[in-house]
Amino acid sequence: MHELDETDIQILHLLIEDARRPYREIAEQVDLSAPAVSDRIDRLRELGIIRQFTIHLDRDAIANATSYLLELTPAPAQVTTISDALGELDEVEDLFQLGDGRIVVHAHLPSADAISWLDAAIDLDLLVEVSIQEIVTHHEYLGIPPVGFDLSCVVCGNDVDTDGEMARFGDEIKAFCCESCLGRYEAQYESLADGV
């Protein structure tokens, strides 16, 4: 496993500024060849640091919509059902499932009646509590944290060094500081997959 270096961080900064930037242009700025830049970007994708290349749209301008932040507290047995149902809707830009079972949704809705939209999307009887707020301003900051990109173990939070383990779970690659943490995560992942 390779640790990230200053060149990786420079490449990430350049891609944050413009994800369509040609590898040739990135190579000139980081003093590498275009194939070497391509290899580094492939490795960053394999590590899960770069998840996808995409565009960011102003959905409110396209759909003449209003942005809302919805905080939902579903009945415990309904968290996954509600999260999955909302995640499939075009109006939803971001969806966060929190550790305590709450779901936070950033949605762009064409009308001022967000509760009617929510009622059409899911069964409101499955919710314990609902909070809906119109978003007045929204700023997205796409920077790299100043502490750098040290990989942390997803189980214990320790730094992952060259003796660490990497493993794929579903579509994601996870980092582990040791074989023991990998084993604990695998056991938990398998029990959740089995519905326990």
C-alpha positions in Angstrom: 0.0 0.0 0.0 1.3 3.4 -0.9 1.0 6.5 1.2 -0.2 9.8 -0.4 2.5 12.3 -1.1 2.7 16.0 -2.0 2.3 15.2 -5.7 -1.0 13.3 -5.0 -2.3 16.3 -3.1 -1.3 18.7 -5.9 -3.2 16.4 -8.4 -6.2 16.4 -6.2 -6.2 20.2 -5.9 -6.0 20.5 -9.7 -8.9 18.1 -10.2 -11.0 19.9 -7.6 -10.5 23.1 -9.6 -11.5 21.4 -12.9 -12.2 17.7 -13.0 -12.0 17.8 -16.8 -8.5 19.1 -16.8 -6.4 17.1 -19.3 -3.8 14.8 -17.8 -1.2 16.5 -20.0 -1.9 19.8 -18.3 -1.8 18.2 -14.8 1.5 16.5 -15.8 3.1 19.9 -16.7 2.1 21.4 -13.3 3.3 18.5 -11.2 6.4 17.7 -13.2 5.4 14.2 -14.3 4.5 12.5 -17.5 0.8 12.2 -18.5 0.9 8.4 -18.1 2.3 8.8 -14.6 -0.5 11.2 -13.7 -3.0 8.7 -15.1 -1.5 5.9 -12.9 -1.7 8.1 -9.8 -5.3 9.1 -10.5 -6.2 5.4 -11.0 -4.6 4.6 -7.6 -6.5 7.4 -5.9 -9.7 5.9 -7.3 -8.8 2.4 -6.2 -8.1 3.8 -2.7 -11.6 5.4 -2.7 -10.2 8.9 -2.3 -11.5 9.9 -5.7 -15.0 8.4 -5.9 -16.3 9.9 -9.2 -15.9 12.7 -11.7 -19.0 14.7 -12.0 -20.6 18.1 -12.6 -22.3 20.3 -10.0 -25.6 21.8 -11.2 -27.7 24.6 -9.7 -30.9 22.5 -9.5 -32.9 25.5 -8.2 -32.1 27.4 -11.4 -32.9 24.5 -13.7 -36.2 23.5 -12.1 -37.3 26.8 -10.6 -37.3 25.1 -7.3 -36.7 25.9 -3.6 -34.0 24.1 -1.6 -35.0 22.5 1.7 -33.3 20.6 4.5 -35.4 17.9 5.9 -34.6 16.1 9.2 -36.5 13.0 9.6 -36.7 10.6 12.6 -38.2 7.3 11.3 -39.4 4.4 13.4 -36.2 2.3 14.0 -37.3 -0.5 11.8 -38.1 1.9 8.9 -34.7 3.7 8.6 -33.4 1.8 5.6 -36.8 1.7 3.9 -37.2 5.5 4.1 -33.6 6.2 3.2 -33.8 4.0 0.1 -37.1 5.5 -1.0 -35.9 9.1 -0.7 -32.5 8.3 -2.2 -34.2 7.3 -5.5 -36.0 10.6 -6.0 -34.7 13.2 -8.5 -35.4 16.1 -6.1 -32.9 14.8 -3.6 -29.4 16.1 -3.9 -27.8 14.8 -0.6 -29.0 12.2 1.9 -27.3 11.5 5.2 -28.2 8.6 7.4 -27.0 9.5 10.9 -25.7 7.0 13.5 -28.8 7.6 15.7 -31.2 6.7 12.9 -32.1 10.2 11.8 -32.1 11.0 8.1 -31.1 14.4 6.8 -32.1 15.3 3.2 -31.2 18.2 1.0 -33.9 18.4 -1.6 -34.9 20.8 -4.4 -38.7 21.0 -4.5 -40.8 22.8 -7.2 -43.4 24.0 -4.8 -43.4 25.7 -1.4 -45.3 22.8 0.1 -42.5 20.4 1.1 -44.7 18.3 3.4 -47.0 17.4 0.4 -43.9 16.3 -1.5 -42.7 14.2 1.4 -46.2 12.7 1.9 -46.3 11.7 -1.8 -42.8 10.2 -1.5 -43.2 8.1 1.7 -45.7 7.1 4.3 -45.6 9.8 6.9 -46.9 7.4 9.6 -43.5 5.7 9.5 -41.9 8.9 10.9 -41.7 9.8 14.6 -40.6 13.4 13.9 -40.2 15.7 10.9 -38.4 19.1 10.6 -38.4 21.0 7.3 -36.4 24.2 6.8 -36.0 26.3 3.6 -32.4 26.8 2.8 -31.7 30.5 2.3 -28.0 30.3 1.2 -25.8 27.3 0.3 -22.1 27.3 -0.1 -20.1 24.3 -1.1 -16.4 24.1 -0.1 -14.4 21.6 -2.1 -11.1 21.9 -0.4 -8.6 19.3 0.9 -8.4 19.2 4.7 -5.2 20.9 5.9 -4.2 17.8 7.9 -3.6 15.9 4.7 -4.8 12.5 3.6 -3.6 10.1 6.2 -5.8 7.0 5.9 -7.6 6.0 9.1 -8.7 2.6 10.1 -12.5 2.4 9.7 -12.8 0.2 12.9 -10.5 1.9 15.4 -9.5 5.2 13.8 -5.7 4.5 14.0 -3.5 5.6 11.1 -3.1 3.1 8.3 0.6 2.7 7.4 2.4 0.4 5.0 1.5 -2.7 7.1 -2.2 -1.9 6.8 -4.9 -3.8 5.0 -7.3 -2.7 2.2 -10.4 -4.6 1.3 -13.5 -4.1 -0.9 -17.0 -4.2 0.6 -19.7 -3.7 -2.0 -18.6 -0.8 -4.2 -16.2 0.7 -1.6 -12.6 0.0 -0.6 -12.0 0.3 3.2 -8.7 0.8 5.0 -7.7 -1.1 8.1 -4.7 -0.7 10.4 -4.3 -4.5 11.0 -5.7 -7.9 10.2 -7.7 -7.9 13.4 -9.6 -4.8 12.5 -10.3 -6.2 9.1 -11.7 -9.4 10.6 -14.0 -7.4 13.0 -15.3 -5.3 10.1 -15.9 -8.4 7.9 -17.9 -10.1 10.7 -20.0 -7.0 11.2 -20.5 -6.5 7.5 -21.6 -10.1 7.0 -24.0 -10.0 10.0 -25.6 -6.7 8.6 -25.8 -8.3 5.2 -27.6 -11.3 6.7 -30.1 -8.9 8.3 -29.1 -9.7 11.9 
